[in-house]
Amino acid sequence: MRIVLQRVSRAAVRVRGETVAEIGTGFLLLVGVGGDDAFGQYDRLAEKVVHLRVFEDEAGKMNRALAEVGGEVLVVPQFTRPMSPGTGSRRSPGPWRPPARRSNGAHSGNTWRSTR
């Protein structure tokens, strides 16, 4: 599993010009699911994301977690395959799971509001 996490003041997913999901302050997660990823990894990742202390407190220090700022998470699955630099100029099939085999938890535009 590979994840790119971006702290955002707002984020949205648009399909053909129509907004299908949007959030305010929180995290935008771009998630690449691997063929050998287990569901336990998702739970562990969710815990890490919730507890990341990357939001400013009153003193201007990055000392607050997502729940403390009432943040949200927008999860966007990334179906792009990674390229292995040692295999030439074609994309490597790699360990990435094809879209049809991904779990129900990885659909475009999933949003999650922090309640912890």
Secondary structure, 3 states (H helix, E strand, C coil): CEEEEEEECCEEEEECCEEEEEECCEEEEEEECECCCCHHHHHHHHHHHHHCCCEECCCCCEEECCHHHCCEEEEEECCCCCCCHHHCCCCCCCCECCHHHCCCCCCCCEEEECCC
